[in-house]
């Protein structure tokens, strides 16, 4: 046994660096298409001047779902953005945009499920964020509201912005 192997076995299993799985998947995936598959936009005010001064905003995205089709990994996630009065009685702006990101990969690529999951939680929202920002800003303008730019996406904030998919009742 080499001294490095002996040290590793003596101290237990080695911790994987943060985002190592996402990096391993990213090395084999290349983004080939981004599209919105469903968009819903709502405004409950004529202008933001009529919105109460005490408002809250919520920005989130659903945990990406991945499916493999041949040489493509297809991730689906929904962007959620809402501005409302803190009292909850007025929703000024509500946007839900389901986004599909298609990544191509070599035919012989082997990517662990855990690495795809981590890639989906880190890289997918990062790759989709520019599209979400543009959609939000153009939706504001089309609804006659003043332009509003979303903050830039920061990978370290991903876990705090991710929500689980809502269960739909029949």
C-alpha positions, 0 to 999 in steps of 0.5 A, spaced: 500 500 500 502 506 498 503 512 503 498 516 500 493 510 500 495 508 507 493 515 509 486 515 505 484 509 509 487 511 515 483 517 515 476 514 512 473 516 505 475 523 502 470 528 502 469 530 495 470 538 493 464 542 493 460 542 486 465 536 483 459 532 481 457 538 477 464 540 474 464 532 472 458 533 468 459 540 465 466 537 462 461 532 458 455 536 456 454 542 452 448 546 451 445 546 445 438 549 446 434 553 451 426 554 450 420 556 454 415 551 454 410 554 458 409 562 460 404 565 465 404 572 467 399 576 471 399 583 474 394 586 479 395 593 478 395 598 473 402 601 475 407 600 480 405 607 483 399 604 485 402 599 489 403 599 497 409 602 499 410 595 503 412 590 498 415 583 498 418 579 492 420 572 491 425 569 486 425 562 486 426 556 481 424 549 481 428 543 482 430 541 475 428 534 473 432 531 468 431 526 463 436 522 458 434 522 450 439 519 446 445 523 446 441 529 450 440 531 457 434 535 458 433 539 464 426 542 466 425 547 471 420 553 472 422 560 474 418 563 479 418 571 480 412 575 484 412 582 487 406 583 492 404 587 498 406 584 504 399 584 507 398 579 501 392 582 498 395 585 492 399 581 487 403 586 483 406 581 478 407 574 478 411 570 473 412 563 472 416 560 466 417 553 465 424 552 461 427 546 458 435 546 457 437 541 452 445 539 453 448 534 448 453 529 450 458 524 446 455 518 445 460 514 449 459 519 455 458 516 462 455 521 467 453 519 474 446 520 476 448 524 482 453 528 478 447 530 473 443 532 479 448 536 482 449 539 475 442 541 474 442 544 481 448 549 479 449 549 472 442 549 469 439 555 473 446 559 472 445 557 464 437 559 464 438 566 468 439 570 462 433 568 459 429 569 465 432 576 466 430 578 459 423 575 460 422 578 466 424 585 464 420 585 457 414 582 461 414 588 465 415 593 459 409 589 456 404 590 462 406 597 462 410 597 468 417 600 469 423 596 467 425 592 473 432 588 472 433 582 476 439 581 480 445 576 477 445 569 479 450 567 484 451 559 484 452 560 491 445 562 492 442 556 488 440 552 494 436 558 497 432 559 491 430 552 489 424 550 491 420 543 490 415 542 485 408 543 487 404 537 488 398 537 483 391 534 485 387 531 480 
